[in-house]
Amino acid sequence: MYLIHPLPEALPPEDLALLLKAEPATIGHFQTTGFMRGDIRAHQPDVRIAGTAVTVRMPGNDGGILHHAMGCVRPGDVLVIDRAGEAVTAAFGGAMAYAAKEAGVAGIIVDGLVTDLGELRQHGMPVWSRGPSPITTRLLGIEGEFCGTIHCGGIAVQPGAAVLADENGVLVLDRRAVRAAAQQAIDFQTQEQTTLARLRAGEKFADIVGSRALIERAIAAGQGAHA
């Protein structure tokens, strides 16, 4: 059976523009939730996307629901695909990636396999997946769900959530948390440039970030406890 829900409201362009300036790994300094497992990997280097999550649950080898999704997505959307544990069949390949590019999709993230890696890179469509497979889906008309809550990379993904992804990993944020998380990361990235300048000037990293003093205090406290 197919379940078709309405498209979520797209995130404001200004929120996505701000989020795009942040790195997932920088936000990872401040939170541990919302990150997909590390086996969901980018197939292109030096890539970063930010967009509105449009979700697809695509079990088995029926590709029909993804065809439907491709007819609904808007520029700036990120397709997030739950393969419901399917680990043999590629969810899509080069032609679907090209269709996504023409539709203005920001990227595609799939907890499963893909095919035509060379074509994906050639078309310039950012894709994250668990790896490749030469076996492809069929148009069977059996089942799937569009824009429901799914699971991808070990986390729940709501349609309309914010997605930030680069070659280090994928982060899903509640749309209400976007601006605060992005600004905190951008501020940290700016401060990091000062750290790099101090390193170039000859200072030691442990002194700049305070870890040397922290360790010395811990050692002193431990010695005091044994006295």
N, C-alpha and C positions, 0 to 999 in steps of 0.2 A: 504494500500500500504506500502511496505517496502522500506526504503531509506538506502542504505549501502554506507558509506564513508570510505576512507582509514584510517588505523591506524595512529595516530600522532607519531611524533618522540619521542622516549623515552628520559626522562631526563637523563643527565649524572650520572652515579653511584656515583661520588664524590659529586655532588650537593645533591643527596638524602641522602647520608651518613651524610653530614653536617646538612641538614634540620632535620634529625632524632634526632639530639642532642638538638634541640629547642623544647620548649613547646608552643602549641597554645596559652595558657593563658599568656605566656611571650610576645609573639608577640602582644597580645591584649593590652599590655601596650603602644604600639606605633601606632597601627592602629585599626580602627573599621570596615573596609570593608573586604569583602571576607569570613566572618564567616557565617556558616549556622545557622539557627534557633536552639534554644535550645531543641526543641522537636525531633531533630535527635540525638538519644542517642546510646552510645555503649552498646552492650550486654555482654561485658566482662570487668572485672576490670583490672587496671594496664596494659593497652594496649596503644601502640603508633605505628603508621605507617606513612610512607612517600612514595609517589609513583607518577607515571604519570597517570593523569586522562584519562580513556577510558570511553566514555559516551554512555548511552543507554536511549532512550525514549521508554517507554513501557506502552502505554495506555491500559485501559480496562483489560480484563482477558486473553489476548493472550500472552503466554510465549515464543513464537517462537524466538523473537528477542534476548532474553537473551541466548537462546540455541546457536544462531549464535555467539553472543559475546564470549561465553565461548570457542568456537572453535578458537577464534582469539587472545585472551589475551596472554600477555607475562609475564614472571617472573618480579615482581616489579610493575606491573600495579595495579591501583585502579579502580575498576568498580564503576561508579557513575550512579545511575539509577533514572530517572525522571518518576514517575508513572502518571504524567499528571492529578493529582487530584484524582486518584482512591484510595479509603479509605476503601475497604471491603476485597479485595483479597490479599493474601500473594504473593509477587513477586517471592519468591523461598523458599526452605527449606534445609533440611540436605543433600540431594543428590547433589544439585547444589553447596552447600558450600564445599562439599568434592571434587567436580570436580574443583572448584576454587583453593582449596589448592593444588591439584595435578598439576595444571597449574602454580603454583608459584605466584598466585595473592596475593598482599600485604593486600588487604582488600576490602570490599564491602560496599558502602554507598547508601541507598535507601530512597527517600522521599516517603515513603509508608510503607507497613507492610511486615513481614516475618513470617515464621513458623518453627517449630522444634527447638526451642531455645536450648533445651538440646543437640541436635545433633550439632548445630552450635558451642557450647562451647566445646563439645567433640572433634570435628574435629580441633579445634584451629584456625578457620577462623575468623578474626576480622570482625565484622558486626556492622553497625550503621543503625538504622531505627526509624520509629515513633512508633513501637510497634508490637505485635504479632497478628496473625489471624489464625484460623484453616482452612479457605477456601483457596484453592490453584488455581493457574492459569491453563489454558488448552493450548494445542498445537493446535491453530486454523488456523494459516496461514492468518491472516487478515492484521495486520499493526505493524509498529514499525520503529525506526530509530537507526542506529549504527554510532557513532562517528560524530554526529552533535552537535551544541550548544544546551544545555538543561538548565532547571531550577531545582534546587534541594536545598531544605532547604532555600528558599527565595532568592537565588542568581543565577546568570547565571554562567554556567560552560562550558568552552571551552575544547574540547579534546586536550590533551597535556599539560594542566595546571598542576601545582604541588599541591598535596593534602597532608596535614599534619593533622592527627587526633589522639585524645586520648580520655579518658573517660570524659574530660571536654568539648569537642566539635570538630568541623570540620572546617578547614581553607583551602580555595582554593587560591593559589597564582599564579600570572603570572609567567611563567617559567623564565623570565628575572629578576625577583625580588627575586629569591630564596636565592642566596648567601648573599645578603645584609641583608635581613630580618632575615635569620638564624644567621648570625654573630652578629647582633645587639642583638638578643635574648640570644645567648650564652654568650656574654659579660655581659649582665644584670644578667643572672643566676650566673655567677662567682662572680659578685659584691655582689649579695645577700648573698653569703656565708660569706662575711665580715660583713654584717649586722647581720646575725645570731650569729656570734662570739661576736659582740659588745653587743647584747642582753644577751647572756650567761654571759658576764662580768658585767652585771647590768645596762647598759644604757637603757633609755626609747625609745621606737620606735619613739615617736613624736619628740624627740631631734635628733635622728639619721637621720631621713629623712627630718627634717626641718619644719614639720607642726606646731610645737608649736610656733616657731618664726614667721611663716607666719600668724597664727591666732592672735598673739599678735600685729603684725604690723597692721592687719586689724582692730582690736579693737581700737588701738590707733588712726588710721586714722578716724574711725567713730566718736570717741569722739571729735577729732579736728574739724570735720565738724559741730558738734552741739555747739561748743563753741562760 
